[in-house]
Amino acid sequence: MKIAKKYNKIMISAVEEQKYGVFCTPDHIVDKIDNYTSVPLPRNKFLQGAHNRENIAASYAVSKLLGLAPLQITAGISTFKG
């Protein structure tokens, strides 16, 4: 998957849902970069707390822009050891 648009800024958050960008809840990653996608947030004991969800949202956004599919991204998140 390749994102056709060029982006100057992609909003991320673990606190409030974004109109455009990536929002990470305790249970899901909500992707509104090019369309609406919601994928389950993998359980990972090394990535607890809102600050880590914000890091996950940022990593997800960059990974998606580099062409990775949502399931590829979440597979990486599930094995990350910090």
Sequence and secondary structure as in RCSB ss.txt:
>XXXX:A:sequence
MKIAKKYNKIMISAVEEQKYGVFCTPDHIVDKIDNYTSVPLPRNKFLQGAHNRENIAASYAVSKLLGLAPLQITA
GISTFKG
>XXXX:A:secstr
    S  S  EEESSS  SSEEEE SSEEEE SSS EEEE    TTS SHHHHHHHHHHHHHHHHTT  HHHHHH
HHHH   
